[in-house]
């Protein structure tokens, strides 16, 4: 049975392998993998997507995501630790927003990619 996913000839291009390894050494792969975990949970993704629209408080985010305030707080703590969201306290309310525009860019790129497939 022929496998269309692999090469038919096992030959390693050392120059390309060395170049790829050099580029990988410039990146903290573990940190990147941890960052991408932020998008791997549907509740977290709903929270992040809602925050691309506007700044929201915990109660609003719980309503949007359809989960408890406790569950949202737990996810927000996780997202804060990954530097995905930023919190701002005003009186007795805590508002959350995306840490920077890079998060929106990542999500919009993924949306465009999925729209094309």
N, C-alpha and C positions, 0 to 999 in steps of 0.2 A: 504494500500500500504506500503510495507516494504522499509525502508530507509537504504541503505548499508553504509551511511556516518556517522551514529551515533550509539552509544551503544544501545543495547536492554535493558540493565539494568542501571538505573541511580544510580551509586555508585561512590563517590569521594574518591580517594586514597590520604588522607591528607599528607602523607609523600612525595609522588611525587609532589603534588601541592606545598608544602612548599619548597622543593628542587628547583623546577622551579622558584618560586618567589624569593628565595635567589639569584639564578644565574641572574635573570633579574635585580635585584637591583644593580648588578655590572656593568651594561651596561647603557649608556645614549641612550635610545631607540629613543628619539626625534632627537638627533644628527645623529644617524645611519639612520633614515628615511630620514632626509634631505640630507645626503650624497648619498643615493641610488637614490634620485631624479635626480642626475647628469646623470644617465644612462637611465632615463625615456623619454628623448626627442631624436628623431631620428637624428636631426642635432648635438646635443651635443655628441651623441654616435658615429656618423661619425667622429667628430673632435677627440674624445678620441681614437678611433680605429686607425685613421691616425697617431696620435702621438705615438702609440705603435710601429710604423714602424720606424719613425725618427722625429727629431725636424723640425718644419715647421713654416714659417712666416704666418701672417694673410692672405696675398694674396693667398698663396698656399692652406691654409685651406679652404678659400672661394671657390676656384676652385674645390678642392676635394669634398667638401660637396654640391656644386652646389647652393650656396646661396650667398647673397651679403656680402661684407666686413663688412658692418655695422652689419648684423645679426651675423656674426662670432665673431666680437668684443664683442657684447652683450653676447653671449654664453660663450666666454672666460672669461669675467669679472665674470660671474656666477661661472664658474669652478674654477677660481682663489680663489674666496671667500670660496669655499668648500675645498681648498687645494688639488685640483685634478691636476691642471697644474701650471707650473712655467714659468715666462717670462724672456727673456734675450734680452736686447737692444744692437744692434751692429750698430753704425752709425745711419742711418735713418730707419733701419728695426728692427722689434720686432719679435723675435723667441719664439715659445712655445714648451715646452716639458712636459712630465708627471712629476709630483712632485717626485714620487718615484716608485720603482718596484712593490709595492703593487697593484697599479692600473692595471698593466699588468697581474698580478697574478689573480686578480678578474675576469678580462675579459676572460682570458684563461680558467679559471675554468668554467665559464658560457658557453663558446664555446664547451668545452669538454662535459659538461652536455647535451647541446642541440644536439650534435652529437650522443649521446647515446640514445636519445629518438626517 
